Amino acid sequence: MPASTATPPRAASDDAVNVRAIVALVLSGLGITSPFGIWLGYRSRNEIDRDGGIGREFSSAAIIVGWLWILCIVLGLIAFLWILI
């Protein structure tokens, strides 16, 4: 029986932190750049799931914080427009 030639997915070293996840968290925390943080958070979380590594918590936090900023901005705009009417 021939040996399997399939290789497992490329695995990052177990102690390597995904830098994209940290950058996504910083961008999401700034508020004005939260859409980029959300996008980068989703990308880094998919990369961590695919290749392995550390930082899934950072990317998940970036997604949550980014969406909270978006929610605050939308609610603020609604309140502002409500006052104008």
Contacts in CASP RR format, 6 or more apart in sequence:
PFRMAT RR
TARGET T0000
AUTHOR 0000-0000-0000
METHOD contacts of the structure
MODEL  1
MPASTATPPRAASDDAVNVRAIVALVLSGLGITSPFGIWLGYRSRNEIDR
DGGIGREFSSAAIIVGWLWILCIVLGLIAFLWILI
9 50 0 8 1.000
9 51 0 8 1.000
10 51 0 8 1.000
11 51 0 8 1.000
11 52 0 8 1.000
11 53 0 8 1.000
12 18 0 8 1.000
12 51 0 8 1.000
12 52 0 8 1.000
12 53 0 8 1.000
13 53 0 8 1.000
14 53 0 8 1.000
14 54 0 8 1.000
15 54 0 8 1.000
16 53 0 8 1.000
16 54 0 8 1.000
17 53 0 8 1.000
17 54 0 8 1.000
17 55 0 8 1.000
17 58 0 8 1.000
18 44 0 8 1.000
18 47 0 8 1.000
18 48 0 8 1.000
18 53 0 8 1.000
18 54 0 8 1.000
18 55 0 8 1.000
18 58 0 8 1.000
18 59 0 8 1.000
20 40 0 8 1.000
20 41 0 8 1.000
20 43 0 8 1.000
20 44 0 8 1.000
20 47 0 8 1.000
20 59 0 8 1.000
21 41 0 8 1.000
21 44 0 8 1.000
21 45 0 8 1.000
21 48 0 8 1.000
21 55 0 8 1.000
21 56 0 8 1.000
21 58 0 8 1.000
21 59 0 8 1.000
21 62 0 8 1.000
22 55 0 8 1.000
22 58 0 8 1.000
23 37 0 8 1.000
23 40 0 8 1.000
24 37 0 8 1.000
24 38 0 8 1.000
24 40 0 8 1.000
24 41 0 8 1.000
24 43 0 8 1.000
24 44 0 8 1.000
24 58 0 8 1.000
24 59 0 8 1.000
24 62 0 8 1.000
24 63 0 8 1.000
25 37 0 8 1.000
25 41 0 8 1.000
25 58 0 8 1.000
25 59 0 8 1.000
25 61 0 8 1.000
25 62 0 8 1.000
25 65 0 8 1.000
27 33 0 8 1.000
27 34 0 8 1.000
27 36 0 8 1.000
27 37 0 8 1.000
27 40 0 8 1.000
27 62 0 8 1.000
28 34 0 8 1.000
28 37 0 8 1.000
28 38 0 8 1.000
28 41 0 8 1.000
28 61 0 8 1.000
28 62 0 8 1.000
28 63 0 8 1.000
28 65 0 8 1.000
28 66 0 8 1.000
28 69 0 8 1.000
29 62 0 8 1.000
29 65 0 8 1.000
29 66 0 8 1.000
29 69 0 8 1.000
31 66 0 8 1.000
31 69 0 8 1.000
34 65 0 8 1.000
34 66 0 8 1.000
34 67 0 8 1.000
34 69 0 8 1.000
34 70 0 8 1.000
35 66 0 8 1.000
35 70 0 8 1.000
37 62 0 8 1.000
37 66 0 8 1.000
38 62 0 8 1.000
38 63 0 8 1.000
38 66 0 8 1.000
38 67 0 8 1.000
38 70 0 8 1.000
40 59 0 8 1.000
40 62 0 8 1.000
41 59 0 8 1.000
41 62 0 8 1.000
41 63 0 8 1.000
42 59 0 8 1.000
42 63 0 8 1.000
44 55 0 8 1.000
44 58 0 8 1.000
44 59 0 8 1.000
44 62 0 8 1.000
45 56 0 8 1.000
45 59 0 8 1.000
45 60 0 8 1.000
45 63 0 8 1.000
48 54 0 8 1.000
48 55 0 8 1.000
48 56 0 8 1.000
48 59 0 8 1.000
49 56 0 8 1.000
END
